[in-house]
């Protein structure tokens, strides 16, 4: 009987708490929940997303930086690097805060974290959305003429990246202004406290922000990807044009998969956003489980992007192999056998003499062939080692009769 009364009392307390908290707009990922299952499941999912996304984005960033050290960075690689840096920032700074907030019943992370948490998340997500639009635009330019080598200055690349982050940091500023900590029913909470003067402005912000950050960039990116895919369908007459078109088609499909995956996984978060910011007069608030799962799906975009890069792009797979070999050679001692001087010779060979393993035999061609002149130039550029030169000189001095003698043992005396 006592257990039944205690359970009824707990249910009445939770129902009164839900009713009293129904009019509050929580921020920072804080959701006062009495369910221990949600407090365990949501942080566990966020930890798994963080581990997978952290390893994948580190691989993508390492591949892009390694390829940038070899040659001049391209605009597409710079934008993909910007996308991976935004994903890594979300997984390092925002997902742990969300996991901590969901696992506790009170907000004890401080005023600054409460004020900046939602702003930082939406800044990174807005930067990713604008980056996808820029990637779609560059992809369309590349698909229009794949054989054309477009040289873009580093100043242009930096200007585009700085502009993306500047716009992305300004759009969610109202969340920074009105997010704060408040004591309610004896509990410390992180809420969005909008004064009566700014209610109309924040109501307009709640409607315009999804349009500017989600709908409009998605429409622009879809337009550019559609035009790029139409350009990829045109067949060229030369083999080189066909190869370039195949590369542009693979690039378009990979970037289109990134955009579609981001839109699908981000859509539940915007449904919860509109539900929270524009509740009906007699309508119910969104369930806490739906809000939590929508944010887990939003963070899972950061884990899905590097997997798509590594699965759909042959260039990224080759870059991963090259990065692994480079790291392996850095750890192992450098091999110096190729540069050793032969015994008996006092000449010092130059440092850039190629090893014998890297020498490639060139087949002989007729004198009248068109490639004979090119072959002579290539042979003239090959450095001959002293031992090889002496060996062939001795063979030239020996009479050719001895080489063709079928019974050499008869003439030994």
MIROLUM-660925 format. One record per residue (C-alpha): x, y, z; residue number from 0. Coordinates in steps of 0.2 Angstrom, whole numbers, plus 5000, padded with zeros to 4 digits. Layout:
% MIROLUM-660925
<atom east="X" north="Y" up="Z" i="NUM"/>
...
***
This chain:
% MIROLUM-660925
<atom east="5000" north="5000" up="5000" i="0"/>
<atom east="5014" north="5012" up="5004" i="1"/>
<atom east="5023" north="5008" up="4988" i="2"/>
<atom east="5007" north="5012" up="4978" i="3"/>
<atom east="5005" north="5029" up="4987" i="4"/>
<atom east="5023" north="5033" up="4984" i="5"/>
<atom east="5021" north="5029" up="4965" i="6"/>
<atom east="5005" north="5039" up="4964" i="7"/>
<atom east="5014" north="5054" up="4973" i="8"/>
<atom east="5029" north="5053" up="4961" i="9"/>
<atom east="5017" north="5053" up="4946" i="10"/>
<atom east="5008" north="5068" up="4953" i="11"/>
<atom east="5025" north="5077" up="4955" i="12"/>
<atom east="5031" north="5073" up="4938" i="13"/>
<atom east="5014" north="5078" up="4930" i="14"/>
<atom east="5014" north="5095" up="4940" i="15"/>
<atom east="5032" north="5097" up="4935" i="16"/>
<atom east="5028" north="5094" up="4916" i="17"/>
<atom east="5013" north="5106" up="4918" i="18"/>
<atom east="5023" north="5120" up="4926" i="19"/>
<atom east="5038" north="5118" up="4914" i="20"/>
<atom east="5026" north="5117" up="4898" i="21"/>
<atom east="5027" north="5136" up="4895" i="22"/>
<atom east="5046" north="5136" up="4897" i="23"/>
<atom east="5058" north="5136" up="4881" i="24"/>
<atom east="5073" north="5127" up="4886" i="25"/>
<atom east="5091" north="5130" up="4879" i="26"/>
<atom east="5108" north="5122" up="4879" i="27"/>
<atom east="5101" north="5105" up="4877" i="28"/>
<atom east="5093" north="5105" up="4894" i="29"/>
<atom east="5078" north="5094" up="4896" i="30"/>
<atom east="5071" north="5091" up="4914" i="31"/>
<atom east="5066" north="5073" up="4913" i="32"/>
<atom east="5062" north="5060" up="4926" i="33"/>
<atom east="5065" north="5045" up="4915" i="34"/>
<atom east="5082" north="5037" up="4919" i="35"/>
<atom east="5081" north="5028" up="4902" i="36"/>
<atom east="5082" north="5044" up="4892" i="37"/>
<atom east="5096" north="5050" up="4903" i="38"/>
<atom east="5106" north="5035" up="4899" i="39"/>
<atom east="5101" north="5031" up="4881" i="40"/>
<atom east="5104" north="5049" up="4874" i="41"/>
<atom east="5121" north="5052" up="4881" i="42"/>
<atom east="5127" north="5034" up="4875" i="43"/>
<atom east="5121" north="5038" up="4857" i="44"/>
<atom east="5130" north="5055" up="4857" i="45"/>
<atom east="5146" north="5047" up="4864" i="46"/>
<atom east="5145" north="5034" up="4850" i="47"/>
<atom east="5142" north="5047" up="4837" i="48"/>
<atom east="5157" north="5057" up="4843" i="49"/>
<atom east="5169" north="5043" up="4842" i="50"/>
<atom east="5164" north="5038" up="4824" i="51"/>
<atom east="5164" north="5056" up="4818" i="52"/>
<atom east="5180" north="5061" up="4827" i="53"/>
<atom east="5190" north="5047" up="4819" i="54"/>
<atom east="5182" north="5049" up="4801" i="55"/>
<atom east="5184" north="5068" up="4801" i="56"/>
<atom east="5202" north="5067" up="4807" i="57"/>
<atom east="5206" north="5055" up="4792" i="58"/>
<atom east="5197" north="5067" up="4780" i="59"/>
<atom east="5207" north="5082" up="4787" i="60"/>
<atom east="5223" north="5072" up="4786" i="61"/>
<atom east="5220" north="5067" up="4768" i="62"/>
<atom east="5216" north="5085" up="4763" i="63"/>
<atom east="5231" north="5093" up="4772" i="64"/>
<atom east="5243" north="5079" up="4765" i="65"/>
<atom east="5237" north="5082" up="4747" i="66"/>
<atom east="5238" north="5101" up="4750" i="67"/>
<atom east="5256" north="5100" up="4755" i="68"/>
<atom east="5260" north="5091" up="4739" i="69"/>
<atom east="5252" north="5103" up="4727" i="70"/>
<atom east="5241" north="5119" up="4726" i="71"/>
<atom east="5225" north="5117" up="4736" i="72"/>
<atom east="5209" north="5118" up="4725" i="73"/>
<atom east="5193" north="5127" up="4730" i="74"/>
<atom east="5183" north="5110" up="4731" i="75"/>
<atom east="5196" north="5103" up="4743" i="76"/>
<atom east="5196" north="5119" up="4754" i="77"/>
<atom east="5177" north="5119" up="4755" i="78"/>
<atom east="5177" north="5100" up="4760" i="79"/>
<atom east="5191" north="5104" up="4773" i="80"/>
<atom east="5180" north="5118" up="4780" i="81"/>
<atom east="5165" north="5106" up="4781" i="82"/>
<atom east="5175" north="5093" up="4790" i="83"/>
<atom east="5182" north="5107" up="4802" i="84"/>
<atom east="5164" north="5112" up="4806" i="85"/>
<atom east="5159" north="5094" up="4810" i="86"/>
<atom east="5175" north="5091" up="4821" i="87"/>
<atom east="5171" north="5107" up="4830" i="88"/>
<atom east="5153" north="5101" up="4834" i="89"/>
<atom east="5159" north="5084" up="4840" i="90"/>
<atom east="5172" north="5091" up="4851" i="91"/>
<atom east="5163" north="5106" up="4859" i="92"/>
<atom east="5145" north="5104" up="4857" i="93"/>
<atom east="5140" north="5085" up="4858" i="94"/>
<atom east="5149" north="5083" up="4875" i="95"/>
<atom east="5139" north="5097" up="4882" i="96"/>
<atom east="5123" north="5090" up="4876" i="97"/>
<atom east="5127" north="5073" up="4883" i="98"/>
<atom east="5131" north="5081" up="4900" i="99"/>
<atom east="5115" north="5091" up="4900" i="100"/>
<atom east="5104" north="5076" up="4895" i="101"/>
<atom east="5112" north="5065" up="4909" i="102"/>
<atom east="5108" north="5077" up="4923" i="103"/>
<atom east="5092" north="5084" up="4930" i="104"/>
<atom east="5098" north="5102" up="4934" i="105"/>
<atom east="5109" north="5114" up="4924" i="106"/>
<atom east="5126" north="5115" up="4932" i="107"/>
<atom east="5137" north="5120" up="4917" i="108"/>
<atom east="5137" north="5138" up="4921" i="109"/>
<atom east="5130" north="5154" up="4913" i="110"/>
<atom east="5142" north="5156" up="4898" i="111"/>
<atom east="5139" north="5138" up="4892" i="112"/>
<atom east="5121" north="5141" up="4893" i="113"/>
<atom east="5122" north="5157" up="4883" i="114"/>
<atom east="5134" north="5151" up="4870" i="115"/>
<atom east="5129" north="5132" up="4867" i="116"/>
<atom east="5114" north="5134" up="4855" i="117"/>
<atom east="5123" north="5149" up="4846" i="118"/>
<atom east="5139" north="5139" up="4843" i="119"/>
<atom east="5129" north="5124" up="4837" i="120"/>
<atom east="5118" north="5134" up="4825" i="121"/>
<atom east="5134" north="5144" up="4819" i="122"/>
<atom east="5143" north="5128" up="4814" i="123"/>
<atom east="5127" north="5121" up="4806" i="124"/>
<atom east="5124" north="5137" up="4796" i="125"/>
<atom east="5142" north="5137" up="4791" i="126"/>
<atom east="5140" north="5119" up="4784" i="127"/>
<atom east="5124" north="5124" up="4775" i="128"/>
<atom east="5132" north="5138" up="4766" i="129"/>
<atom east="5148" north="5128" up="4763" i="130"/>
<atom east="5137" north="5115" up="4754" i="131"/>
<atom east="5130" north="5129" up="4743" i="132"/>
<atom east="5147" north="5135" up="4738" i="133"/>
<atom east="5153" north="5117" up="4735" i="134"/>
<atom east="5138" north="5115" up="4723" i="135"/>
<atom east="5142" north="5130" up="4714" i="136"/>
<atom east="5160" north="5125" up="4711" i="137"/>
<atom east="5155" north="5108" up="4706" i="138"/>
<atom east="5144" north="5115" up="4693" i="139"/>
<atom east="5158" north="5126" up="4686" i="140"/>
<atom east="5169" north="5110" up="4686" i="141"/>
<atom east="5156" north="5099" up="4677" i="142"/>
<atom east="5153" north="5113" up="4664" i="143"/>
<atom east="5171" north="5111" up="4658" i="144"/>
<atom east="5181" north="5097" up="4666" i="145"/>
<atom east="5196" north="5098" up="4655" i="146"/>
<atom east="5199" north="5116" up="4660" i="147"/>
<atom east="5212" north="5120" up="4673" i="148"/>
<atom east="5205" north="5134" up="4684" i="149"/>
<atom east="5218" north="5142" up="4695" i="150"/>
<atom east="5211" north="5151" up="4710" i="151"/>
<atom east="5221" north="5162" up="4721" i="152"/>
<atom east="5223" north="5158" up="4740" i="153"/>
<atom east="5216" north="5175" up="4744" i="154"/>
<atom east="5200" north="5170" up="4735" i="155"/>
<atom east="5199" north="5154" up="4745" i="156"/>
<atom east="5202" north="5163" up="4761" i="157"/>
<atom east="5189" north="5176" up="4757" i="158"/>
<atom east="5175" north="5164" up="4754" i="159"/>
<atom east="5179" north="5154" up="4770" i="160"/>
<atom east="5179" north="5170" up="4781" i="161"/>
<atom east="5163" north="5176" up="4773" i="162"/>
<atom east="5155" north="5159" up="4776" i="163"/>
<atom east="5159" north="5159" up="4795" i="164"/>
<atom east="5155" north="5178" up="4797" i="165"/>
<atom east="5138" north="5176" up="4790" i="166"/>
<atom east="5135" north="5160" up="4800" i="167"/>
<atom east="5140" north="5168" up="4816" i="168"/>
<atom east="5128" north="5183" up="4814" i="169"/>
<atom east="5112" north="5173" up="4809" i="170"/>
<atom east="5110" north="5164" up="4826" i="171"/>
<atom east="5114" north="5180" up="4837" i="172"/>
<atom east="5097" north="5182" up="4845" i="173"/>
<atom east="5099" north="5165" up="4853" i="174"/>
<atom east="5115" north="5172" up="4862" i="175"/>
<atom east="5106" north="5187" up="4868" i="176"/>
<atom east="5091" north="5179" up="4876" i="177"/>
<atom east="5098" north="5162" up="4882" i="178"/>
<atom east="5102" north="5163" up="4901" i="179"/>
<atom east="5100" north="5153" up="4917" i="180"/>
<atom east="5085" north="5155" up="4928" i="181"/>
<atom east="5079" north="5147" up="4945" i="182"/>
<atom east="5062" north="5139" up="4943" i="183"/>
<atom east="5053" north="5129" up="4956" i="184"/>
<atom east="5070" north="5128" up="4966" i="185"/>
<atom east="5080" north="5121" up="4951" i="186"/>
<atom east="5093" north="5129" up="4940" i="187"/>
<atom east="5088" north="5129" up="4922" i="188"/>
<atom east="5095" north="5135" up="4905" i="189"/>
<atom east="5080" north="5144" up="4896" i="190"/>
<atom east="5077" north="5156" up="4882" i="191"/>
<atom east="5070" north="5171" up="4892" i="192"/>
<atom east="5062" north="5183" up="4880" i="193"/>
<atom east="5056" north="5200" up="4886" i="194"/>
<atom east="5039" north="5206" up="4881" i="195"/>
<atom east="5047" north="5220" up="4870" i="196"/>
<atom east="5056" north="5207" up="4859" i="197"/>
<atom east="5042" north="5194" up="4858" i="198"/>
<atom east="5037" north="5199" up="4840" i="199"/>
<atom east="5055" north="5200" up="4835" i="200"/>
<atom east="5059" north="5183" up="4841" i="201"/>
<atom east="5043" north="5176" up="4834" i="202"/>
<atom east="5049" north="5182" up="4817" i="203"/>
<atom east="5066" north="5175" up="4820" i="204"/>
<atom east="5059" north="5158" up="4824" i="205"/>
<atom east="5051" north="5158" up="4806" i="206"/>
<atom east="5064" north="5166" up="4796" i="207"/>
<atom east="5079" north="5157" up="4803" i="208"/>
<atom east="5075" north="5140" up="4796" i="209"/>
<atom east="5071" north="5148" up="4779" i="210"/>
<atom east="5088" north="5157" up="4778" i="211"/>
<atom east="5098" north="5142" up="4785" i="212"/>
<atom east="5089" north="5127" up="4779" i="213"/>
<atom east="5077" north="5129" up="4765" i="214"/>
<atom east="5085" north="5143" up="4754" i="215"/>
<atom east="5103" north="5134" up="4754" i="216"/>
<atom east="5095" north="5118" up="4751" i="217"/>
<atom east="5085" north="5125" up="4736" i="218"/>
<atom east="5101" north="5133" up="4729" i="219"/>
<atom east="5112" north="5118" up="4731" i="220"/>
<atom east="5099" north="5107" up="4723" i="221"/>
<atom east="5098" north="5119" up="4708" i="222"/>
<atom east="5117" north="5119" up="4705" i="223"/>
<atom east="5118" north="5100" up="4708" i="224"/>
<atom east="5104" north="5097" up="4695" i="225"/>
<atom east="5113" north="5108" up="4682" i="226"/>
<atom east="5130" north="5099" up="4686" i="227"/>
<atom east="5122" north="5082" up="4684" i="228"/>
<atom east="5114" north="5088" up="4667" i="229"/>
<atom east="5132" north="5093" up="4661" i="230"/>
<atom east="5139" north="5076" up="4666" i="231"/>
<atom east="5127" north="5067" up="4655" i="232"/>
<atom east="5135" north="5075" up="4639" i="233"/>
<atom east="5147" north="5064" up="4631" i="234"/>
<atom east="5163" north="5069" up="4624" i="235"/>
<atom east="5172" north="5063" up="4608" i="236"/>
<atom east="5190" north="5061" up="4615" i="237"/>
<atom east="5196" north="5049" up="4628" i="238"/>
<atom east="5202" north="5062" up="4639" i="239"/>
<atom east="5186" north="5071" up="4639" i="240"/>
<atom east="5177" north="5055" up="4644" i="241"/>
<atom east="5189" north="5052" up="4659" i="242"/>
<atom east="5186" north="5070" up="4665" i="243"/>
<atom east="5167" north="5068" up="4663" i="244"/>
<atom east="5167" north="5052" up="4673" i="245"/>
<atom east="5177" north="5061" up="4687" i="246"/>
<atom east="5165" north="5076" up="4687" i="247"/>
<atom east="5150" north="5064" up="4688" i="248"/>
<atom east="5158" north="5054" up="4703" i="249"/>
<atom east="5162" north="5071" up="4711" i="250"/>
<atom east="5144" north="5077" up="4708" i="251"/>
<atom east="5136" north="5061" up="4715" i="252"/>
<atom east="5147" north="5061" up="4731" i="253"/>
<atom east="5143" north="5080" up="4735" i="254"/>
<atom east="5124" north="5077" up="4731" i="255"/>
<atom east="5124" north="5062" up="4743" i="256"/>
<atom east="5132" north="5074" up="4756" i="257"/>
<atom east="5118" north="5087" up="4753" i="258"/>
<atom east="5104" north="5074" up="4754" i="259"/>
<atom east="5110" north="5065" up="4769" i="260"/>
<atom east="5112" north="5082" up="4778" i="261"/>
<atom east="5095" north="5088" up="4773" i="262"/>
<atom east="5086" north="5071" up="4779" i="263"/>
<atom east="5095" north="5070" up="4796" i="264"/>
<atom east="5093" north="5089" up="4799" i="265"/>
<atom east="5074" north="5089" up="4795" i="266"/>
<atom east="5068" north="5082" up="4812" i="267"/>
<atom east="5077" north="5096" up="4821" i="268"/>
<atom east="5068" north="5109" up="4811" i="269"/>
<atom east="5052" north="5101" up="4815" i="270"/>
<atom east="5055" north="5102" up="4833" i="271"/>
<atom east="5062" north="5120" up="4831" i="272"/>
<atom east="5045" north="5126" up="4824" i="273"/>
<atom east="5035" north="5116" up="4836" i="274"/>
<atom east="5044" north="5124" up="4851" i="275"/>
<atom east="5045" north="5142" up="4844" i="276"/>
<atom east="5027" north="5142" up="4838" i="277"/>
<atom east="5016" north="5132" up="4849" i="278"/>
<atom east="4997" north="5132" up="4847" i="279"/>
<atom east="4987" north="5140" up="4861" i="280"/>
<atom east="4979" north="5124" up="4867" i="281"/>
<atom east="4992" north="5112" up="4858" i="282"/>
<atom east="5004" north="5101" up="4867" i="283"/>
<atom east="5023" north="5104" up="4868" i="284"/>
<atom east="5034" north="5091" up="4858" i="285"/>
<atom east="5039" north="5076" up="4867" i="286"/>
<atom east="5056" north="5076" up="4876" i="287"/>
<atom east="5061" north="5060" up="4867" i="288"/>
<atom east="5058" north="5068" up="4850" i="289"/>
<atom east="5068" north="5083" up="4854" i="290"/>
<atom east="5082" north="5073" up="4860" i="291"/>
<atom east="5082" north="5061" up="4846" i="292"/>
<atom east="5081" north="5075" up="4833" i="293"/>
<atom east="5097" north="5082" up="4840" i="294"/>
<atom east="5106" north="5066" up="4840" i="295"/>
<atom east="5102" north="5064" up="4821" i="296"/>
<atom east="5108" north="5082" up="4819" i="297"/>
<atom east="5125" north="5077" up="4827" i="298"/>
<atom east="5125" north="5061" up="4817" i="299"/>
<atom east="5128" north="5071" up="4801" i="300"/>
<atom east="5145" north="5074" up="4807" i="301"/>
<atom east="5149" north="5056" up="4807" i="302"/>
<atom east="5140" north="5052" up="4790" i="303"/>
<atom east="5150" north="5065" up="4780" i="304"/>
<atom east="5167" north="5057" up="4782" i="305"/>
<atom east="5160" north="5040" up="4778" i="306"/>
<atom east="5152" north="5046" up="4762" i="307"/>
<atom east="5169" north="5054" up="4757" i="308"/>
<atom east="5179" north="5038" up="4760" i="309"/>
<atom east="5166" north="5026" up="4752" i="310"/>
<atom east="5161" north="5035" up="4737" i="311"/>
<atom east="5177" north="5044" up="4732" i="312"/>
<atom east="5192" north="5034" up="4725" i="313"/>
<atom east="5203" north="5049" up="4727" i="314"/>
<atom east="5200" north="5049" up="4746" i="315"/>
<atom east="5203" north="5031" up="4747" i="316"/>
<atom east="5220" north="5033" up="4738" i="317"/>
<atom east="5224" north="5048" up="4748" i="318"/>
<atom east="5221" north="5037" up="4764" i="319"/>
<atom east="5233" north="5024" up="4758" i="320"/>
<atom east="5246" north="5037" up="4754" i="321"/>
<atom east="5244" north="5045" up="4771" i="322"/>
<atom east="5246" north="5029" up="4779" i="323"/>
<atom east="5261" north="5025" up="4770" i="324"/>
<atom east="5268" north="5042" up="4773" i="325"/>
<atom east="5265" north="5040" up="4792" i="326"/>
<atom east="5273" north="5022" up="4791" i="327"/>
<atom east="5289" north="5029" up="4783" i="328"/>
<atom east="5290" north="5043" up="4795" i="329"/>
<atom east="5291" north="5030" up="4809" i="330"/>
<atom east="5303" north="5018" up="4801" i="331"/>
<atom east="5321" north="5024" up="4798" i="332"/>
<atom east="5325" north="5030" up="4781" i="333"/>
<atom east="5333" north="5018" up="4769" i="334"/>
<atom east="5350" north="5023" up="4763" i="335"/>
<atom east="5355" north="5007" up="4753" i="336"/>
<atom east="5351" north="5016" up="4736" i="337"/>
<atom east="5364" north="5029" up="4739" i="338"/>
<atom east="5379" north="5019" up="4744" i="339"/>
<atom east="5395" north="5021" up="4733" i="340"/>
<atom east="5401" north="5004" up="4724" i="341"/>
<atom east="5417" north="4997" up="4731" i="342"/>
<atom east="5433" north="5001" up="4721" i="343"/>
<atom east="5426" north="5018" up="4715" i="344"/>
<atom east="5431" north="5034" up="4722" i="345"/>
<atom east="5419" north="5045" up="4713" i="346"/>
<atom east="5405" north="5052" up="4723" i="347"/>
<atom east="5388" north="5050" up="4716" i="348"/>
<atom east="5376" north="5065" up="4716" i="349"/>
<atom east="5362" north="5064" up="4729" i="350"/>
<atom east="5348" north="5063" up="4717" i="351"/>
<atom east="5354" north="5047" up="4708" i="352"/>
<atom east="5339" north="5036" up="4706" i="353"/>
<atom east="5339" north="5018" up="4713" i="354"/>
<atom east="5341" north="5003" up="4702" i="355"/>
<atom east="5323" north="4998" up="4707" i="356"/>
<atom east="5316" north="5014" up="4700" i="357"/>
<atom east="5325" north="5012" up="4683" i="358"/>
<atom east="5313" north="5008" up="4669" i="359"/>
<atom east="5319" north="4999" up="4653" i="360"/>
<atom east="5314" north="5007" up="4637" i="361"/>
<atom east="5310" north="4996" up="4622" i="362"/>
<atom east="5320" north="4999" up="4606" i="363"/>
<atom east="5311" north="5008" up="4591" i="364"/>
<atom east="5315" north="5009" up="4573" i="365"/>
<atom east="5325" north="5025" up="4567" i="366"/>
<atom east="5311" north="5030" up="4556" i="367"/>
<atom east="5298" north="5030" up="4569" i="368"/>
<atom east="5290" north="5046" up="4576" i="369"/>
<atom east="5295" north="5042" up="4594" i="370"/>
<atom east="5314" north="5040" up="4590" i="371"/>
<atom east="5318" north="5058" up="4593" i="372"/>
<atom east="5308" north="5058" up="4610" i="373"/>
<atom east="5317" north="5041" up="4614" i="374"/>
<atom east="5334" north="5049" up="4611" i="375"/>
<atom east="5330" north="5064" up="4622" i="376"/>
<atom east="5324" north="5053" up="4636" i="377"/>
<atom east="5340" north="5042" up="4635" i="378"/>
<atom east="5351" north="5057" up="4635" i="379"/>
<atom east="5343" north="5062" up="4651" i="380"/>
<atom east="5346" north="5046" up="4660" i="381"/>
<atom east="5362" north="5045" up="4671" i="382"/>
<atom east="5372" north="5030" up="4668" i="383"/>
<atom east="5381" north="5023" up="4683" i="384"/>
<atom east="5401" north="5020" up="4682" i="385"/>
<atom east="5399" north="5001" up="4684" i="386"/>
<atom east="5386" north="4999" up="4671" i="387"/>
<atom east="5397" north="5010" up="4659" i="388"/>
<atom east="5413" north="5000" up="4662" i="389"/>
<atom east="5403" north="4983" up="4659" i="390"/>
<atom east="5396" north="4988" up="4642" i="391"/>
<atom east="5413" north="4995" up="4637" i="392"/>
<atom east="5422" north="4979" up="4640" i="393"/>
<atom east="5408" north="4969" up="4631" i="394"/>
<atom east="5410" north="4981" up="4616" i="395"/>
<atom east="5429" north="4978" up="4615" i="396"/>
<atom east="5428" north="4959" up="4615" i="397"/>
<atom east="5426" north="4952" up="4597" i="398"/>
<atom east="5409" north="4947" up="4592" i="399"/>
<atom east="5416" north="4931" up="4584" i="400"/>
<atom east="5419" north="4923" up="4602" i="401"/>
<atom east="5401" north="4927" up="4606" i="402"/>
<atom east="5394" north="4918" up="4591" i="403"/>
<atom east="5407" north="4903" up="4592" i="404"/>
<atom east="5396" north="4887" up="4595" i="405"/>
<atom east="5411" north="4877" up="4601" i="406"/>
<atom east="5422" north="4889" up="4612" i="407"/>
<atom east="5431" north="4875" up="4621" i="408"/>
<atom east="5440" north="4870" up="4605" i="409"/>
<atom east="5449" north="4887" up="4604" i="410"/>
<atom east="5454" north="4889" up="4622" i="411"/>
<atom east="5473" north="4884" up="4618" i="412"/>
***
